[in-house]
């Protein structure tokens, strides 16, 4: 699988370890930076990752920063991306299965290497369930400008 990975300075070391591990697992990995521990702005790297997903140059993405929150917000600014912040394998699995997430985000200050690997393994191994979830996922990329368009029934 073609996987893009990006991080800010706080997650640089975790990114390097995960990129090497993913390559060892047989994936094609595009490391989109950062390239060292010097302070950088996480949105810049989230936007790079989002563009790789949107352009089709990567099938899946791994976004990393100190908490995972900031970079996930920046990735999700691109309507082609569905980035899920996860901290354990079940949420990574459900993000793929129910939300067709194409990017997973984690926080290097909160998630160790073994847990990060377990999350990525679950994320990459899970297919989108489709069916009732399709309509909902389509709405994620096309939010209504008129809230009256929202479905009000359960």
DOROMI-374037 format. One record per atom (N, C-alpha, C): residue in three letters; atom name; x, y, z. Coordinates in Angstrom, 3 decimals. Example, Ala and Ser with C-alpha at 12.3 -4.5 7.8 and 13.67 -1.06 7.14 Angstrom:
+-------+------+----------+----------+----------+
! zator ! zaba !     east !    north !       up !
+-------+------+----------+----------+----------+
!   Ala !    N !   13.190 !   -5.690 !    7.800 !
!   Ala !   CA !   12.300 !   -4.500 !    7.800 !
!   Ala !    C !   13.200 !   -3.300 !    7.800 !
!   Ser !    N !   12.850 !   -2.250 !    7.080 !
!   Ser !   CA !   13.670 !   -1.060 !    7.140 !
!   Ser !    C !   12.900 !    0.030 !    7.870 !
+-------+------+----------+----------+----------+
% end
This chain:
+-------+------+----------+----------+----------+
! zator ! zaba !     east !    north !       up !
+-------+------+----------+----------+----------+
!   Unk !    N !    0.839 !   -1.181 !    0.000 !
!   Unk !   CA !    0.000 !    0.000 !    0.000 !
!   Unk !    C !    0.882 !    1.241 !    0.000 !
!   Unk !    N !    0.424 !    2.305 !   -0.658 !
!   Unk !   CA !    1.141 !    3.583 !   -0.667 !
!   Unk !    C !    0.653 !    4.407 !    0.533 !
!   Unk !    N !    1.569 !    4.665 !    1.450 !
!   Unk !   CA !    1.240 !    5.366 !    2.686 !
!   Unk !    C !    2.085 !    6.620 !    2.804 !
!   Unk !    N !    1.430 !    7.747 !    3.058 !
!   Unk !   CA !    2.138 !    8.992 !    3.343 !
!   Unk !    C !    2.155 !    9.168 !    4.858 !
!   Unk !    N !    3.273 !    9.657 !    5.372 !
!   Unk !   CA !    3.400 !    9.904 !    6.805 !
!   Unk !    C !    4.005 !   11.282 !    6.997 !
!   Unk !    N !    3.479 !   12.009 !    7.978 !
!   Unk !   CA !    3.973 !   13.360 !    8.250 !
!   Unk !    C !    3.858 !   13.643 !    9.733 !
!   Unk !    N !    4.737 !   14.520 !   10.204 !
!   Unk !   CA !    4.713 !   14.894 !   11.623 !
!   Unk !    C !    5.284 !   16.282 !   11.813 !
!   Unk !    N !    5.035 !   16.808 !   12.988 !
!   Unk !   CA !    5.742 !   18.012 !   13.409 !
!   Unk !    C !    6.964 !   17.575 !   14.213 !
!   Unk !    N !    7.644 !   18.534 !   14.825 !
!   Unk !   CA !    8.863 !   18.243 !   15.593 !
!   Unk !    C !    8.606 !   17.341 !   16.797 !
!   Unk !    N !    7.457 !   17.496 !   17.438 !
!   Unk !   CA !    7.174 !   16.716 !   18.644 !
!   Unk !    C !    7.048 !   15.225 !   18.344 !
!   Unk !    N !    6.692 !   14.892 !   17.116 !
!   Unk !   CA !    6.491 !   13.492 !   16.748 !
!   Unk !    C !    7.542 !   12.987 !   15.766 !
!   Unk !    N !    8.574 !   13.767 !   15.557 !
!   Unk !   CA !    9.603 !   13.404 !   14.577 !
!   Unk !    C !   10.176 !   12.004 !   14.828 !
!   Unk !    N !   10.576 !   11.717 !   16.051 !
!   Unk !   CA !   11.194 !   10.419 !   16.345 !
!   Unk !    C !   10.224 !    9.269 !   16.111 !
!   Unk !    N !    8.970 !    9.431 !   16.527 !
!   Unk !   CA !    7.964 !    8.397 !   16.306 !
!   Unk !    C !    7.733 !    8.201 !   14.809 !
!   Unk !    N !    7.698 !    9.293 !   14.064 !
!   Unk !   CA !    7.498 !    9.206 !   12.611 !
!   Unk !    C !    8.603 !    8.378 !   11.952 !
!   Unk !    N !    9.844 !    8.624 !   12.321 !
!   Unk !   CA !   10.969 !    7.890 !   11.738 !
!   Unk !    C !   10.837 !    6.391 !   12.039 !
!   Unk !    N !   10.517 !    6.066 !   13.269 !
!   Unk !   CA !   10.362 !    4.653 !   13.648 !
!   Unk !    C !    9.219 !    3.997 !   12.885 !
!   Unk !    N !    8.087 !    4.693 !   12.770 !
!   Unk !   CA !    6.933 !    4.121 !   12.080 !
!   Unk !    C !    7.164 !    4.005 !   10.576 !
!   Unk !    N !    7.816 !    4.982 !    9.987 !
!   Unk !   CA !    8.109 !    4.911 !    8.552 !
!   Unk !    C !    9.009 !    3.712 !    8.245 !
!   Unk !    N !   10.037 !    3.508 !    9.058 !
!   Unk !   CA !   10.926 !    2.363 !    8.868 !
!   Unk !    C !   10.172 !    1.051 !    9.043 !
!   Unk !    N !    9.323 !    0.981 !   10.062 !
!   Unk !   CA !    8.529 !   -0.223 !   10.317 !
!   Unk !    C !    7.579 !   -0.504 !    9.151 !
!   Unk !    N !    6.903 !    0.524 !    8.658 !
!   Unk !   CA !    5.974 !    0.345 !    7.540 !
!   Unk !    C !    6.698 !   -0.154 !    6.285 !
!   Unk !    N !    7.877 !    0.393 !    6.029 !
!   Unk !   CA !    8.672 !   -0.097 !    4.895 !
!   Unk !    C !    9.025 !   -1.571 !    5.091 !
!   Unk !    N !    9.388 !   -1.923 !    6.308 !
!   Unk !   CA !    9.706 !   -3.314 !    6.624 !
!   Unk !    C !    8.511 !   -4.243 !    6.464 !
!   Unk !    N !    7.322 !   -3.696 !    6.583 !
!   Unk !   CA !    6.083 !   -4.462 !    6.386 !
!   Unk !    C !    5.716 !   -4.560 !    4.905 !
!   Unk !    N !    6.520 !   -3.938 !    4.040 !
!   Unk !   CA !    6.308 !   -4.043 !    2.606 !
!   Unk !    C !    5.524 !   -2.905 !    1.969 !
!   Unk !    N !    5.277 !   -1.854 !    2.707 !
!   Unk !   CA !    4.534 !   -0.713 !    2.169 !
!   Unk !    C !    5.473 !    0.290 !    1.508 !
!   Unk !    N !    4.949 !    1.007 !    0.545 !
!   Unk !   CA !    5.653 !    2.128 !   -0.070 !
!   Unk !    C !    5.334 !    3.354 !    0.790 !
!   Unk !    N !    6.349 !    3.976 !    1.355 !
!   Unk !   CA !    6.132 !    5.066 !    2.305 !
!   Unk !    C !    6.709 !    6.367 !    1.771 !
!   Unk !    N !    5.881 !    7.392 !    1.757 !
!   Unk !   CA !    6.323 !    8.745 !    1.415 !
!   Unk !    C !    6.420 !    9.530 !    2.715 !
!   Unk !    N !    7.628 !    9.876 !    3.110 !
!   Unk !   CA !    7.873 !   10.670 !    4.312 !
!   Unk !    C !    7.792 !   12.143 !    3.916 !
!   Unk !    N !    6.756 !   12.815 !    4.385 !
!   Unk !   CA !    6.498 !   14.206 !    4.002 !
!   Unk !    C !    7.051 !   15.205 !    5.005 !
!   Unk !    N !    7.874 !   14.738 !    5.923 !
!   Unk !   CA !    8.501 !   15.633 !    6.887 !
!   Unk !    C !    7.751 !   15.631 !    8.201 !
!   Unk !    N !    8.291 !   16.337 !    9.094 !
!   Unk !   CA !    9.441 !   17.182 !    9.141 !
!   Unk !    C !   10.698 !   16.317 !    9.161 !
!   Unk !    N !   11.829 !   16.962 !    8.946 !
!   Unk !   CA !   13.073 !   16.218 !    8.805 !
!   Unk !    C !   14.012 !   16.351 !    9.999 !
!   Unk !    N !   13.491 !   16.771 !   11.122 !
!   Unk !   CA !   14.326 !   16.889 !   12.307 !
!   Unk !    C !   13.531 !   17.411 !   13.489 !
!   Unk !    N !   14.175 !   17.550 !   14.635 !
!   Unk !   CA !   13.482 !   17.946 !   15.852 !
!   Unk !    C !   13.302 !   19.458 !   16.049 !
!   Unk !    N !   13.739 !   20.267 !   15.075 !
!   Unk !   CA !   13.568 !   21.713 !   15.208 !
!   Unk !    C !   12.099 !   22.085 !   15.075 !
!   Unk !    N !   11.683 !   23.073 !   15.833 !
!   Unk !   CA !   10.278 !   23.482 !   15.887 !
!   Unk !    C !    9.746 !   23.859 !   14.502 !
!   Unk !    N !    8.568 !   23.308 !   14.177 !
!   Unk !   CA !    7.858 !   23.604 !   12.930 !
!   Unk !    C !    6.374 !   23.753 !   13.256 !
!   Unk !    N !    5.599 !   24.170 !   12.278 !
!   Unk !   CA !    4.161 !   24.334 !   12.453 !
!   Unk !    C !    3.439 !   23.107 !   11.912 !
!   Unk !    N !    2.734 !   22.395 !   12.791 !
!   Unk !   CA !    2.062 !   21.154 !   12.397 !
!   Unk !    C !    1.073 !   21.326 !   11.243 !
!   Unk !    N !    0.363 !   22.463 !   11.083 !
!   Unk !   CA !   -0.558 !   22.545 !    9.941 !
!   Unk !    C !    0.139 !   22.361 !    8.596 !
!   Unk !    N !    1.368 !   22.853 !    8.467 !
!   Unk !   CA !    2.086 !   22.719 !    7.197 !
!   Unk !    C !    2.224 !   21.251 !    6.797 !
!   Unk !    N !    2.476 !   20.393 !    7.755 !
!   Unk !   CA !    2.675 !   18.972 !    7.480 !
!   Unk !    C !    1.345 !   18.242 !    7.334 !
!   Unk !    N !    0.340 !   18.687 !    8.045 !
!   Unk !   CA !   -0.999 !   18.137 !    7.847 !
!   Unk !    C !   -1.524 !   18.448 !    6.459 !
!   Unk !    N !   -1.292 !   19.671 !    5.985 !
!   Unk !   CA !   -1.727 !   20.046 !    4.632 !
!   Unk !    C !   -0.979 !   19.245 !    3.568 !
!   Unk !    N !    0.309 !   19.007 !    3.773 !
!   Unk !   CA !    1.076 !   18.184 !    2.824 !
!   Unk !    C !    0.502 !   16.773 !    2.740 !
!   Unk !    N !    0.201 !   16.222 !    3.893 !
!   Unk !   CA !   -0.363 !   14.874 !    3.934 !
!   Unk !    C !   -1.737 !   14.851 !    3.267 !
!   Unk !    N !   -2.553 !   15.840 !    3.549 !
!   Unk !   CA !   -3.887 !   15.907 !    2.940 !
!   Unk !    C !   -3.794 !   15.980 !    1.423 !
!   Unk !    N !   -2.845 !   16.736 !    0.916 !
!   Unk !   CA !   -2.680 !   16.850 !   -0.537 !
!   Unk !    C !   -2.259 !   15.513 !   -1.143 !
!   Unk !    N !   -1.423 !   14.759 !   -0.452 !
!   Unk !   CA !   -1.016 !   13.449 !   -0.957 !
!   Unk !    C !   -2.214 !   12.504 !   -1.058 !
!   Unk !    N !   -3.108 !   12.570 !   -0.096 !
!   Unk !   CA !   -4.316 !   11.744 !   -0.134 !
!   Unk !    C !   -5.243 !   12.240 !   -1.244 !
!   Unk !    N !   -5.482 !   13.541 !   -1.283 !
!   Unk !   CA !   -6.414 !   14.113 !   -2.266 !
!   Unk !    C !   -5.951 !   13.884 !   -3.699 !
!   Unk !    N !   -4.661 !   13.930 !   -3.938 !
!   Unk !   CA !   -4.127 !   13.751 !   -5.289 !
!   Unk !    C !   -4.056 !   12.292 !   -5.718 !
!   Unk !    N !   -4.188 !   11.383 !   -4.748 !
!   Unk !   CA !   -4.085 !    9.964 !   -5.045 !
!   Unk !    C !   -2.678 !    9.415 !   -5.011 !
!   Unk !    N !   -1.708 !   10.250 !   -4.661 !
!   Unk !   CA !   -0.337 !    9.741 !   -4.594 !
!   Unk !    C !   -0.133 !    8.816 !   -3.391 !
!   Unk !    N !   -1.047 !    8.884 !   -2.420 !
!   Unk !   CA !   -1.032 !    7.955 !   -1.286 !
!   Unk !    C !   -2.456 !    7.440 !   -1.074 !
!   Unk !    N !   -2.544 !    6.163 !   -0.726 !
!   Unk !   CA !   -3.850 !    5.555 !   -0.453 !
!   Unk !    C !   -4.292 !    5.808 !    0.985 !
!   Unk !    N !   -3.340 !    5.835 !    1.895 !
!   Unk !   CA !   -3.616 !    6.048 !    3.315 !
!   Unk !    C !   -2.551 !    6.984 !    3.874 !
!   Unk !    N !   -2.879 !    7.576 !    5.026 !
!   Unk !   CA !   -1.942 !    8.477 !    5.657 !
!   Unk !    C !   -1.834 !    8.257 !    7.149 !
!   Unk !    N !   -0.687 !    8.634 !    7.692 !
!   Unk !   CA !   -0.434 !    8.616 !    9.133 !
!   Unk !    C !    0.037 !   10.022 !    9.500 !
!   Unk !    N !   -0.731 !   10.693 !   10.351 !
!   Unk !   CA !   -0.439 !   12.066 !   10.772 !
!   Unk !    C !   -0.078 !   12.062 !   12.247 !
!   Unk !    N !    1.030 !   12.730 !   12.586 !
!   Unk !   CA !    1.535 !   12.696 !   13.953 !
!   Unk !    C !    1.920 !   14.093 !   14.418 !
!   Unk !    N !    1.554 !   14.420 !   15.635 !
!   Unk !   CA !    2.072 !   15.611 !   16.304 !
!   Unk !    C !    2.116 !   15.284 !   17.790 !
!   Unk !    N !    2.320 !   16.254 !   18.636 !
!   Unk !   CA !    2.435 !   15.976 !   20.059 !
!   Unk !    C !    1.212 !   15.286 !   20.628 !
!   Unk !    N !    0.030 !   15.841 !   20.333 !
!   Unk !   CA !   -1.223 !   15.264 !   20.823 !
!   Unk !    C !   -2.000 !   14.536 !   19.741 !
!   Unk !    N !   -1.702 !   14.807 !   18.479 !
!   Unk !   CA !   -2.478 !   14.281 !   17.363 !
!   Unk !    C !   -3.653 !   15.165 !   16.999 !
!   Unk !    N !   -4.010 !   16.070 !   17.872 !
!   Unk !   CA !   -5.196 !   16.903 !   17.662 !
!   Unk !    C !   -4.978 !   17.928 !   16.556 !
!   Unk !    N !   -3.941 !   18.725 !   16.680 !
!   Unk !   CA !   -3.714 !   19.800 !   15.722 !
!   Unk !    C !   -3.520 !   19.306 !   14.310 !
!   Unk !    N !   -2.709 !   18.280 !   14.138 !
!   Unk !   CA !   -2.456 !   17.793 !   12.782 !
!   Unk !    C !   -3.700 !   17.138 !   12.197 !
!   Unk !    N !   -4.526 !   16.501 !   13.041 !
!   Unk !   CA !   -5.761 !   15.914 !   12.515 !
!   Unk !    C !   -6.719 !   16.996 !   12.041 !
!   Unk !    N !   -6.770 !   18.108 !   12.742 !
!   Unk !   CA !   -7.617 !   19.220 !   12.308 !
!   Unk !    C !   -7.143 !   19.742 !   10.965 !
!   Unk !    N !   -5.831 !   19.904 !   10.800 !
!   Unk !   CA !   -5.317 !   20.435 !    9.534 !
!   Unk !    C !   -5.578 !   19.468 !    8.381 !
!   Unk !    N !   -5.409 !   18.171 !    8.593 !
!   Unk !   CA !   -5.689 !   17.197 !    7.534 !
!   Unk !    C !   -7.163 !   17.266 !    7.136 !
!   Unk !    N !   -8.027 !   17.365 !    8.113 !
!   Unk !   CA !   -9.465 !   17.361 !    7.844 !
!   Unk !    C !   -9.971 !   18.632 !    7.168 !
!   Unk !    N !   -9.140 !   19.635 !    7.001 !
!   Unk !   CA !   -9.543 !   20.829 !    6.240 !
!   Unk !    C !   -9.732 !   20.502 !    4.766 !
!   Unk !    N !   -9.112 !   19.415 !    4.310 !
!   Unk !   CA !   -9.252 !   19.005 !    2.914 !
!   Unk !    C !  -10.458 !   18.069 !    2.817 !
!   Unk !    N !  -11.455 !   18.395 !    1.987 !
!   Unk !   CA !  -12.662 !   17.568 !    1.920 !
!   Unk !    C !  -12.437 !   16.141 !    1.429 !
!   Unk !    N !  -11.290 !   15.869 !    0.824 !
!   Unk !   CA !  -10.990 !   14.509 !    0.371 !
!   Unk !    C !  -10.494 !   13.633 !    1.511 !
!   Unk !    N !  -10.234 !   14.218 !    2.654 !
!   Unk !   CA !   -9.641 !   13.485 !    3.771 !
!   Unk !    C !  -10.641 !   13.249 !    4.891 !
!   Unk !    N !  -10.522 !   12.066 !    5.457 !
!   Unk !   CA !  -11.268 !   11.715 !    6.656 !
!   Unk !    C !  -10.232 !   11.191 !    7.648 !
!   Unk !    N !   -9.737 !   12.094 !    8.469 !
!   Unk !   CA !   -8.664 !   11.789 !    9.412 !
!   Unk !    C !   -9.259 !   11.540 !   10.787 !
!   Unk !    N !   -8.936 !   10.393 !   11.360 !
!   Unk !   CA !   -9.439 !   10.029 !   12.684 !
!   Unk !    C !   -8.296 !   10.012 !   13.692 !
!   Unk !    N !   -8.486 !   10.728 !   14.782 !
!   Unk !   CA !   -7.543 !   10.701 !   15.894 !
!   Unk !    C !   -7.832 !    9.456 !   16.721 !
!   Unk !    N !   -6.843 !    8.587 !   16.849 !
!   Unk !   CA !   -7.037 !    7.324 !   17.559 !
!   Unk !    C !   -5.963 !    7.146 !   18.625 !
!   Unk !    N !   -6.295 !    6.309 !   19.604 !
!   Unk !   CA !   -5.324 !    6.035 !   20.658 !
!   Unk !    C !   -5.206 !    4.545 !   20.966 !
!   Unk !    N !   -6.069 !    3.749 !   20.324 !
!   Unk !   CA !   -6.017 !    2.300 !   20.502 !
!   Unk !    C !   -6.600 !    1.627 !   19.264 !
!   Unk !    N !   -6.343 !    0.333 !   19.056 !
!   Unk !   CA !   -6.707 !   -0.332 !   17.804 !
!   Unk !    C !   -8.201 !   -0.367 !   17.479 !
!   Unk !    N !   -9.070 !   -0.465 !   18.467 !
!   Unk !   CA !  -10.491 !   -0.537 !   18.158 !
!   Unk !    C !  -10.983 !    0.743 !   17.486 !
!   Unk !    N !  -10.551 !    1.893 !   17.975 !
!   Unk !   CA !  -10.982 !    3.139 !   17.326 !
!   Unk !    C !  -10.384 !    3.246 !   15.922 !
!   Unk !    N !   -9.181 !    2.735 !   15.703 !
!   Unk !   CA !   -8.584 !    2.730 !   14.363 !
!   Unk !    C !   -9.388 !    1.831 !   13.430 !
!   Unk !    N !   -9.798 !    0.674 !   13.906 !
!   Unk !   CA !  -10.612 !   -0.256 !   13.123 !
!   Unk !    C !  -11.957 !    0.367 !   12.789 !
!   Unk !    N !  -12.628 !    0.937 !   13.770 !
!   Unk !   CA !  -13.950 !    1.520 !   13.543 !
!   Unk !    C !  -13.886 !    2.752 !   12.646 !
!   Unk !    N !  -12.794 !    3.489 !   12.719 !
!   Unk !   CA !  -12.629 !    4.652 !   11.844 !
!   Unk !    C !  -12.635 !    4.220 !   10.383 !
!   Unk !    N !  -11.996 !    3.103 !   10.085 !
!   Unk !   CA !  -12.009 !    2.563 !    8.720 !
!   Unk !    C !  -13.361 !    1.942 !    8.392 !
!   Unk !    N !  -13.847 !    1.101 !    9.274 !
!   Unk !   CA !  -15.050 !    0.316 !    9.005 !
!   Unk !    C !  -16.299 !    1.185 !    8.842 !
!   Unk !    N !  -16.470 !    2.153 !    9.717 !
!   Unk !   CA !  -17.687 !    2.965 !    9.717 !
!   Unk !    C !  -17.538 !    4.308 !    9.023 !
!   Unk !    N !  -16.346 !    4.895 !    9.066 !
!   Unk !   CA !  -16.149 !    6.256 !    8.558 !
!   Unk !    C !  -15.282 !    6.329 !    7.317 !
!   Unk !    N !  -14.805 !    5.195 !    6.830 !
!   Unk !   CA !  -13.929 !    5.146 !    5.664 !
!   Unk !    C !  -12.757 !    6.120 !    5.817 !
!   Unk !    N !  -12.219 !    6.200 !    7.028 !
!   Unk !   CA !  -11.073 !    7.076 !    7.286 !
!   Unk !    C !   -9.932 !    6.690 !    6.364 !
!   Unk !    N !   -9.281 !    7.702 !    5.788 !
!   Unk !   CA !   -8.124 !    7.431 !    4.937 !
!   Unk !    C !   -6.825 !    7.936 !    5.570 !
!   Unk !    N !   -6.953 !    8.566 !    6.717 !
!   Unk !   CA !   -5.787 !    9.015 !    7.484 !
!   Unk !    C !   -6.054 !    8.720 !    8.955 !
!   Unk !    N !   -5.029 !    8.265 !    9.635 !
!   Unk !   CA !   -5.099 !    8.057 !   11.073 !
!   Unk !    C !   -4.107 !    9.015 !   11.724 !
!   Unk !    N !   -4.529 !    9.640 !   12.817 !
!   Unk !   CA !   -3.668 !   10.570 !   13.552 !
!   Unk !    C !   -3.439 !   10.051 !   14.964 !
!   Unk !    N !   -2.238 !   10.311 !   15.462 !
!   Unk !   CA !   -1.892 !    9.929 !   16.828 !
!   Unk !    C !   -0.981 !   10.972 !   17.429 !
!   Unk !    N !   -0.950 !   10.998 !   18.751 !
!   Unk !   CA !   -0.097 !   11.921 !   19.469 !
!   Unk !    C !    1.136 !   11.224 !   20.011 !
!   Unk !    N !    2.300 !   11.723 !   19.648 !
!   Unk !   CA !    3.548 !   11.099 !   20.085 !
!   Unk !    C !    3.764 !   11.236 !   21.593 !
!   Unk !    N !    3.190 !   12.264 !   22.200 !
!   Unk !   CA !    3.329 !   12.442 !   23.649 !
!   Unk !    C !    2.358 !   11.549 !   24.421 !
!   Unk !    N !    1.440 !   10.919 !   23.695 !
!   Unk !   CA !    0.392 !   10.123 !   24.331 !
!   Unk !    C !    0.409 !    8.657 !   23.935 !
!   Unk !    N !    1.053 !    8.335 !   22.813 !
!   Unk !   CA !    0.997 !    6.990 !   22.245 !
!   Unk !    C !    2.414 !    6.464 !   22.047 !
!   Unk !    N !    2.695 !    5.326 !   22.633 !
!   Unk !   CA !    4.004 !    4.701 !   22.465 !
!   Unk !    C !    4.107 !    3.958 !   21.144 !
!   Unk !    N !    5.298 !    3.523 !   20.816 !
!   Unk !   CA !    5.554 !    2.886 !   19.532 !
!   Unk !    C !    4.739 !    1.612 !   19.349 !
!   Unk !    N !    4.635 !    0.776 !   20.374 !
!   Unk !   CA !    3.887 !   -0.475 !   20.223 !
!   Unk !    C !    2.405 !   -0.217 !   19.994 !
!   Unk !    N !    1.841 !    0.724 !   20.722 !
!   Unk !   CA !    0.428 !    1.048 !   20.532 !
!   Unk !    C !    0.206 !    1.706 !   19.173 !
!   Unk !    N !    1.129 !    2.557 !   18.749 !
!   Unk !   CA !    1.018 !    3.181 !   17.428 !
!   Unk !    C !    1.029 !    2.117 !   16.336 !
!   Unk !    N !    1.916 !    1.145 !   16.446 !
!   Unk !   CA !    1.961 !    0.051 !   15.465 !
!   Unk !    C !    0.657 !   -0.739 !   15.476 !
!   Unk !    N !    0.115 !   -1.007 !   16.654 !
!   Unk !   CA !   -1.144 !   -1.751 !   16.749 !
!   Unk !    C !   -2.290 !   -0.968 !   16.108 !
!   Unk !    N !   -2.316 !    0.337 !   16.307 !
!   Unk !   CA !   -3.356 !    1.173 !   15.698 !
!   Unk !    C !   -3.235 !    1.162 !   14.181 !
!   Unk !    N !   -2.029 !    1.330 !   13.676 !
!   Unk !   CA !   -1.818 !    1.353 !   12.230 !
!   Unk !    C !   -2.141 !   -0.008 !   11.620 !
!   Unk !    N !   -1.763 !   -1.080 !   12.291 !
!   Unk !   CA !   -2.076 !   -2.419 !   11.801 !
!   Unk !    C !   -3.579 !   -2.606 !   11.662 !
!   Unk !    N !   -4.336 !   -2.217 !   12.673 !
!   Unk !   CA !   -5.800 !   -2.327 !   12.612 !
!   Unk !    C !   -6.372 !   -1.436 !   11.516 !
!   Unk !    N !   -5.857 !   -0.236 !   11.402 !
!   Unk !   CA !   -6.312 !    0.721 !   10.398 !
!   Unk !    C !   -6.103 !    0.189 !    8.988 !
!   Unk !    N !   -4.921 !   -0.345 !    8.707 !
!   Unk !   CA !   -4.603 !   -0.822 !    7.365 !
!   Unk !    C !   -5.298 !   -2.139 !    7.023 !
!   Unk !    N !   -5.606 !   -2.945 !    8.030 !
!   Unk !   CA !   -6.201 !   -4.268 !    7.795 !
!   Unk !    C !   -7.719 !   -4.223 !    7.646 !
!   Unk !    N !   -8.339 !   -3.102 !    7.937 !
!   Unk !   CA !   -9.797 !   -3.019 !    7.960 !
!   Unk !    C !  -10.334 !   -2.372 !    6.698 !
!   Unk !    N !  -11.361 !   -2.980 !    6.141 !
!   Unk !   CA !  -12.049 !   -2.428 !    4.978 !
!   Unk !    C !  -13.244 !   -1.598 !    5.430 !
!   Unk !    N !  -13.649 !   -0.682 !    4.583 !
!   Unk !   CA !  -14.854 !    0.097 !    4.809 !
!   Unk !    C !  -16.058 !   -0.829 !    4.669 !
!   Unk !    N !  -16.987 !   -0.777 !    5.608 !
!   Unk !   CA !  -18.153 !   -1.660 !    5.605 !
!   Unk !    C !  -19.178 !   -1.291 !    4.548 !
!   Unk !    N !  -19.152 !   -0.042 !    4.086 !
!   Unk !   CA !  -20.124 !    0.374 !    3.080 !
!   Unk !    C !  -21.532 !    0.372 !    3.644 !
!   Unk !    N !  -22.487 !   -0.108 !    2.852 !
!   Unk !   CA !  -23.884 !   -0.256 !    3.252 !
!   Unk !    C !  -24.430 !    1.043 !    3.853 !
!   Unk !    N !  -24.957 !    0.987 !    5.055 !
!   Unk !   CA !  -25.604 !    2.159 !    5.665 !
!   Unk !    C !  -24.638 !    3.312 !    5.928 !
!   Unk !    N !  -23.342 !    3.013 !    5.927 !
!   Unk !   CA !  -22.347 !    4.040 !    6.226 !
!   Unk !    C !  -22.037 !    4.936 !    5.027 !
!   Unk !    N !  -22.328 !    4.487 !    3.824 !
!   Unk !   CA !  -21.979 !    5.238 !    2.617 !
!   Unk !    C !  -22.611 !    6.619 !    2.625 !
!   Unk !    N !  -23.898 !    6.683 !    2.875 !
!   Unk !   CA !  -24.612 !    7.961 !    2.879 !
!   Unk !    C !  -23.987 !    8.935 !    3.890 !
!   Unk !    N !  -23.642 !    8.435 !    5.020 !
!   Unk !   CA !  -23.069 !    9.278 !    6.077 !
!   Unk !    C !  -21.689 !    9.780 !    5.700 !
!   Unk !    N !  -20.876 !    8.892 !    5.141 !
!   Unk !   CA !  -19.524 !    9.281 !    4.740 !
!   Unk !    C !  -19.580 !   10.316 !    3.619 !
!   Unk !    N !  -20.501 !   10.151 !    2.685 !
!   Unk !   CA !  -20.645 !   11.137 !    1.610 !
!   Unk !    C !  -20.957 !   12.525 !    2.181 !
!   Unk !    N !  -21.726 !   12.574 !    3.241 !
!   Unk !   CA !  -22.060 !   13.857 !    3.860 !
!   Unk !    C !  -20.844 !   14.529 !    4.505 !
!   Unk !    N !  -19.842 !   13.762 !    4.871 !
!   Unk !   CA !  -18.644 !   14.336 !    5.482 !
!   Unk !    C !  -17.882 !   15.222 !    4.504 !
!   Unk !    N !  -17.921 !   14.871 !    3.225 !
!   Unk !   CA !  -17.208 !   15.649 !    2.211 !
!   Unk !    C !  -18.064 !   16.728 !    1.568 !
!   Unk !    N !  -19.341 !   16.728 !    1.867 !
!   Unk !   CA !  -20.254 !   17.696 !    1.261 !
!   Unk !    C !  -21.188 !   18.267 !    2.314 !
!   Unk !    N !  -20.663 !   19.053 !    3.241 !
!   Unk !   CA !  -21.548 !   19.602 !    4.279 !
!   Unk !    C !  -22.552 !   20.580 !    3.667 !
!   Unk !    N !  -23.779 !   20.587 !    4.186 !
!   Unk !   CA !  -24.788 !   21.492 !    3.634 !
!   Unk !    C !  -24.505 !   22.939 !    4.030 !
!   Unk !    N !  -24.767 !   23.845 !    3.109 !
!   Unk !   CA !  -24.658 !   25.259 !    3.433 !
!   Unk !    C !  -25.948 !   25.758 !    4.052 !
!   Unk !    N !  -27.007 !   25.008 !    3.849 !
!   Unk !   CA !  -28.315 !   25.348 !    4.397 !
!   Unk !    C !  -28.682 !   24.250 !    5.395 !
!   Unk !    N !  -28.710 !   24.562 !    6.658 !
!   Unk !   CA !  -28.970 !   23.545 !    7.673 !
!   Unk !    C !  -30.363 !   22.944 !    7.556 !
!   Unk !    N !  -31.256 !   23.573 !    6.814 !
!   Unk !   CA !  -32.580 !   23.010 !    6.601 !
!   Unk !    C !  -32.503 !   21.732 !    5.772 !
!   Unk !    N !  -31.365 !   21.531 !    5.094 !
!   Unk !   CA !  -31.167 !   20.331 !    4.269 !
!   Unk !    C !  -30.855 !   19.098 !    5.127 !
!   Unk !    N !  -30.550 !   19.304 !    6.383 !
!   Unk !   CA !  -30.166 !   18.181 !    7.233 !
!   Unk !    C !  -31.361 !   17.287 !    7.502 !
!   Unk !    N !  -31.076 !   15.999 !    7.539 !
!   Unk !   CA !  -32.104 !   15.016 !    7.884 !
!   Unk !    C !  -32.457 !   15.193 !    9.356 !
!   Unk !    N !  -33.717 !   15.280 !    9.674 !
!   Unk !   CA !  -34.113 !   15.489 !   11.060 !
!   Unk !    C !  -34.698 !   14.251 !   11.698 !
!   Unk !    N !  -35.023 !   13.233 !   10.898 !
!   Unk !   CA !  -35.585 !   12.013 !   11.479 !
!   Unk !    C !  -34.471 !   11.062 !   11.869 !
!   Unk !    N !  -34.779 !   10.175 !   12.758 !
!   Unk !   CA !  -33.799 !    9.183 !   13.173 !
!   Unk !    C !  -34.127 !    7.939 !   12.468 !
+-------+------+----------+----------+----------+
% end
